[in-house]
Each structure stands twice: as C-alpha cells, then as structure tokens.
Amino acid sequence: MKKKSLIIFIALYVTYTAIYVARLNLSMASPEMKAAGMLTSAQLGLLGSLFSVIYACGRLLNGILSDRVAPWKMICTGLAIAGISNLAVGFMPPFAGVALFWSTNAFAQSMLWSSVLCVVSSLYDKETAKKRTSIMVTSVATGNIIGILLNTWLIDQFGLRWAFIIPGAITLILAAANLMLLRAIPAPDQAAGKKHINIFTLLINREIRTAVVPAFLHGIMKDNVTLWMTVFFVDRFAIDLEQSAWFVLLIPVVGFLGRSVYSLFYKLCGNEEHKVSVYGFVVCVVCALVMCIPGVTPVAAMLALSFIYAATSVINTSFLSIYPIRFVDTGNVASVSGVMDFVTYLGAGVASACYGVVIDSFGYLPMFISWAAVSVLGVALVLRLVKVQNEEMSRQNA
C-alpha cells in the first residue's frame, strides 16, 4: 500500500505540473501573438481575466462536487477537456475562438486541485497529509519552469501552434494514466458520513468569511505576475522572446524555492499558516515598491518580481492547501479549498481585465502601485484573521 501511495503521489505531481504547462503557454506565446497582430494588450488582459474568473467559479463549483464525486472522475474529466481545449487553440482560430477554448481550458483545469487534495488526504493521516501537500504544491512552480522552457522551445523551433498542441496531447495521455491509478479512491463525503458539513453552513463560518478577503488580495498579484512577466520585459526593456524567457525563468524558480521551504516557514511560525501569510504580504510590499522605482534595471525587476511570486506562492499554499486540510474529518477539504481558490482567482480575473486597459494607456507603473497597496491591506487583514482564529479557539475551549 505504501508503494502504491507513492506511485499515485508521483503521478499526481506530474499531472499538476503538466496542467501548468498547458496554462503558461498563452503567456509565453503572447509577445509573438501581439507582434503578429493576433492579440492586443487589452485582448490578452481579457483572456487572462476570462481564465481567472471562469477558473474561480469552476473552483467553487468543482470544490463542492469534489466532496461528493470520486476523485478519478473529476481529475480525468478535467484533464481530457483541458487537452482538447489546448489542441483547439493550436489551430489558431480568430480571437473569439481563442477566448472560447481558453475559457473551456480554465473550467477544465478548475476540476483538478480539490480532488488532488482529497486523494492526498485519503492516502495519509492529517499531519502527514499536510507535509505531503506542502510538497505537492511545488508542482505549480515546477510546471511554470517547465512551461517557460518547453513552450519557448516549441515556439522557437516549430511555431506558435505547437505550444498548445504538445501540452494538449500530454494532458490527454495523463488523463488515461490517472484513470488506471485512482479508480479505488472513494468520494470524501462517503468516508466522513454524517460529519460532513454542507456548503451553506460552511460559508457562514466566521473564520472562513474572514479568510476570503486576504485570499482575494493575494490573487490580484499571483497570477498577474505570470500573465504579464514576459510581455513586460519585452515592452519595457526591448528584450526579444528568447532573452526574456531567461529573465522570467528565475521567477518560477524562486517561487519553487519558496514553496519548497514552506514547511520550514510553517514550523518557525508555530504551525500557524496565517502567520506565514503575514510575512508573505510584507515581502510583496517591499518588492512592489522596488518595481515603482524610475529606471529600475532588468535584473532588479527580475529579482523583485521573483520574490513577489515566491511570497504569493507561500501565501497561496497557506490558504489553498494547508488550511483546507483542517477540514479532513468532515470531508470538506475540497469545498474549503474551492472557496479559497474561488476568491483568489476572482481577484486575479478582476485585476487582469483592469490591468490590460490600464497598461495600454498608462504603462505598468499603476499595476505595481496597486500591488504595494493591496499588500499593505493584506498584512492588516491576515493579522485580523489570526485574532479571529484565536477567539474562535478560546470560545470552543470555554
């Protein structure tokens, strides 16, 4: 059983790595798509917004479903639809077609993470599941690194369409692999039985209601770093696609390191994930202010964006991965993760639509100023969340 659990864990890690390759391809292709007149900055911002908003809504819906539906059904269906959607974008349809298929890709990808958490929590006890989850989340940064390298190479060697066709084919293959591995794992609510909490009761939980706002705020930054990083270096410093790929590669590499040492941060903060988030927001404040400095150099910009991505990745791990494990006993890991992811991507979607318009008219400075502002607010709100959590614990122990 231990060997099988390891095989399943590795398969899920590879799967979630690949799904980010099939998401980052648009970001890597965007400079050439803009140069070819296929996209404007506003249209790119709209695609980012569509992906984030649909992904957010999908995470909420699919988070609820993932508490009740066997993980293999959610994961395999999501992979299959994401694969087909990427293949369709590879045929380079007009903008309306790209928007449609990219939106479908967003919904398909929203079917995975909650069920991944459910599988991990079913394979291990609660404390071990938290440790394994802190490893699993590094697949996001791994996917970003591989996505930058692979998609840049595919565009350079074969053309734009192959940055969508190859990732699409890979996700279809992984759908078949997961179908064979996950069939025996039941839906979480079957294991929890009568202890399962319905979504409406869950949403009025005071702690969860307090947590959704800082989760929304960190979402404004996290996915917009990866959406705009390539085109920012091309526009701001006149660096070509191949050179910019090496600049932006450090961003997910640092993000990977941030997620990799999360367990250390978690331990230093007394096993309190919300305290980890406070320090993450502080790093975002400092680095966003660096990006506002006139004449910032490409190296300084690369480092600042790298640490913003790393910090938001740490915050993301706290809210979307570690915090939901607290609800494993009631079979609500998936739904809590879905709620947190919903507000995170809602923040990303609202912001990316605004940034697309603002960047066309005023450049990138307003975006970086807004990141500094929301980070300051994030510090205050997470400190409030820690207070609420302590009050709830005192009330329960009284």
N, C-alpha and C positions, 0 to 999 in steps of 0.2 A: 504493500500500500504506500509506503514511504517513497519507493522508487517511482511508482505511478504518479504520486502527487508532484514529485519533482519534474517529471516529464510534462505534466499538464501545466505546471507553473511556467516552465520554459516556453512551451507552445503559446501560452497567453502573452508572455513577454514579447515574443517575436511578432505575434498578431498585433499587439497595440503599438509596437514600433512601426510596423508596416502601414498602419492606418494613418499615422502622421506623415509618412512619405506621400500618401495619397491625399494629403491635405496641404502640405507645404509646396506642392508642385505649382500651384497657382501663383504663389508669392515669387518663386524663382523664375517663372515664365513671364511675369508681369512687365519687366522692363522691355523685353523684345516685343511683347504684345502691344505695349504703348508705342514703341518705335515704329511698328508696322501699321499703326492706326487702328488696331483691333479693339483697344481699350483706352479710355481717358482715365485720369486720376479719380474723377468722380465716379466712373463706372467701376473701377477697381474698389473704391470705397464702398460702393453699393453691393458688390459681390461679397466683400468681407462682412458687410452688415447682414446680408441675407443669410450667409453661412452661420454667423454668430446667433442671430435671432432664431432661425429655424433649429439650429443645434440646441439652443437654450430651451425652446419649447419642447423639442424632442426629448431632451434630458429629463424634463419634468414628467412628461407622459410616460416615457420608457422607464424612468426610475420607478414609477408606480407599478407598471406592468412587470418589471423585473423582480418585484417582490412576490409575484404570483405565477410567473411563467418560467419554465425550466431554462437555465442559462444557455444551453446549446441552441435553443430555438431563437433567442434574442441575438446571440453573437453570430451565428451562421447566417441568419437572415440579413443582419446589418452588413456583414462582410460582402455578401453576394450583391446586394443593392449598391453598395459603395463601389464595388468593382465594375459593375455595369455602367454606373454613372460616370466614372473616370474614363472608361472606354468611349463613351458617347462624347465627352468633351474633347477627346483626342481626335475626333473627326472635324474639329474646329467649326462648329455651327455659328451662325450670327449671334450677337450679344444676347438676344432673348433666349436662344437655345442654351448658351453657356450658363446664363442665370438659372434656367430651369434645372439643368443637370447638376449644377453646383449646389443648388438648394436640396435636390434629392440626395446628393452625397452627404450633405450636412445632416439630414434626418437619419440616414442610414448609420452614420458614424455615432450618432447620439444613442444608438441601441447597445453599445458595447460596454462602456465603463462600469455602469451599475452591476451588470451581470458578471464582469470580471471580478469586482469586489465580492460578489456573492460566492463565486467559486473559491476565491482565496479564503474567505471566512468559513466556508464549509470544509475545506481541507485541513485547517489548523485551528487550535484554540485561540481565544480572543487576543492574548498578548503576542502569541507567535504570529497571528494574522496581521497585527499592526506592524511588526517587523518586516514581514514579507511584503506588505503593502508599500512600505517605505522603499523597498527595492523595486517593486512593480512600477511605481510612478517614475522611475528613472527611464522607463521605456519612452516617455514623452520626449525627453531631451535626446535620447538615442535616435528616435525617429526624426527629430529635427536635424541632427548631424548627418545621418544617412540621407535624409531628404535633400539637404543642400548639396551634398556631394553627388549623389546619384542623379538628381534632376538636372543639375548644372551640366554634368557629363552627357546625359541624354540629349539635352538641348544643343549642346556644342557639337556632338557627333552625329546626331540623327535628325534634329529639328524639334520644334515645339511640341508637336502632337505626341511624340514618344514619351514625354514627361508625364503624360496622362495614360497612355496605353499600357506601359510597363507596370506602373503601380496598380492599375486596374486589374491586370492579369494576376499579379501577385496576391491581391486580396481575394480573388476568386479561388485560387489554389488553397489559401489559408482557410477559407470557408469549408472546403472539403475536409481538411485536416482536423479542424475543430469539431466537425460533425462526428468523426470517429472517436474523439477523445472524451467528449463531455456528456455523452448520452445518459450516463448513470447518475449524474448530479441532479437532485430534485429542486423544485422551486423553494425559495426560502420560507414562505409562509406555511408550507407543509411541515417544516421542521419546528417552527415556532408555535404552531397550533393556536390555542386561544389567547396567547400572549400578544399576538400580532396587533399593532395599532393602525387604525385606518388613517388615511392621509389627512382628513379634515381635523381629527384630533391632534395629529402631529403638527399641523401648521399653526395651531394656536399655542403650541409650546413656547413659553416666554424666551427661553434661551435660543431656540431656532429663529424666532422672529427678530431677536437682537442680532443674530449672526448674519442674516441675509444682506444687511447694508454694507458692511466691510467686504463681504464676498463680492457684491456688485462693484464696489470701488476698485478692487484689485483686478477685476475683469476688464476694466477700462484700459489698463496698461498691458496686461499679459499678452493677449493675442494680437494687439495692435503693434507690439514690438516686432513680432514675426511677420505681420502683414506688410509693414512699411519699411522694414530694415533694408531690404535690397534696393528698392526704388529710392530710398533716402540717400544712400551712398552714391548712387548713380546721378541723382539730381543735384545733390549738394556739392559733391566733390568731383564730378565729371569722371567717375571711375567706371570702366566697362564692366560687363556682366561677370566675366571670368575673375577679374580682380576683386570686384565687390563680393563675390562668393567667398573668397578667402577672408575678407574683412568680417562678413556676417557669420562665418563659421564659428568664430570664437563665442558668439552669443549663446548658441545652444550648448557649446562645450562647457562654458561656465555654469549654465543652467543645469547641466548634467552633474557637475560637481556639487552645486547647491543642493540638488535632490539627494545625491549620494551621501552627503554628510548630515542629512536631515535628522537621522536618528541621534546623532551627537548633539545637535541643537536641542532636540526634544528632551534629551536626558538633562542637559545643562539648565533647561527651563523647568525642571521638576516634573517632567512628563505632562506638561500643560501646553497643548498645541496652540492655544490662543496667544500665549506669551511669545511663542516663536514668531507669530504673525506680527506682533508689535515691532520687533526688531526688523522684520522684513520691510515694513512700511517706512521705517526710519531710513533704511538704505535707499529706498525709492526716492525719498525727499531729496537726499544729498545728490544722487546721480541725475535726477531730473533737473536740478538747478545747474549742474555741470553742462547739460545739453543746452541750457539757455544762454551760456556764455558766448558773446560775439566772437567769431573767429575760432571756435573750437576746432581742434585738429581732428583728422580722421581717426588717429589712434585713440585720442581721448574720447571721441564719440563712441568708438567701438567698445572701449572699456566701460563707459558709463551705461550704454545700452545692455552690455553683457551682465552687469551687476543688477540692473533693473529686472532683466529677465530672470536672473538667478533668484532675486528676492521675491518676485511674484510667483516663481515656481515653488519656493518654500511656503509662501502663504497659501498657494493653491493646494499643496499637499496637506496642509493643516485642515483646510475647510472641506475639501472634496474627498479626501482619502482616509485620514486618521480620525477625524471627528465622527464620520458615519459608523465606524466600527463599534462605537459605544452602543449602537442600537442593534447589535447582532442577536441579542437574546430575544428580542421581539420580532425578528425577521424584517427589520426596517432599514437595513444597511442601504439597499438600493434606492428606496424612496428618499431618504435623507440626503444621500449623495446626489440624487436627481434634483432636489430642491436647491442645494448649494450650487450645483453646476448651472441650473436654470438662471439664477440671478447673476452668476459670473459671466455667462455668455450674453445675457441680456445687456450687461454693462458694456461688453466688447462690441456688440452689434450696434447699440445706440451711438457709441463713441466713433466707430469706424465710419458710419454714414456721415457724421458731422465732420470728421477729420478730412474725408475725401473732398468735401466742398471747401473747407477752410484752407487746406493745403494749396488747392488750385488758385485761391485768391490772395492768401497771406503768407504762404510758406509753412514751414514746420514748427516755428517758434511757439505759436499758440498751443499746439499739441503738447509740447514739453512743459509749458507753464501749467497747463491743466493737470498734468501728471504730478507735478510738485504739490498742487493744491489738494488733489484728492488723496494724496499720500498723507498729508498732514491731518486731514479729516479721518483717514483710516486709522491712524495712531490713536486718536481720541476715542473712536468708536470701538476699537478692539479692547482698549482699557475698560470701557464701559461694559463690554461683553464679559470680561474677566470678573468684574464686580457682580454682574447678574448671575454668573455661574456660581460664584461663592455664596451668594444669597440663597440660590436655589438649593445648594448642598446643605446649607445651615438649616433651611426650612424642612428638608427631608429628614435631617438627623434630629430635629427637635422632638 
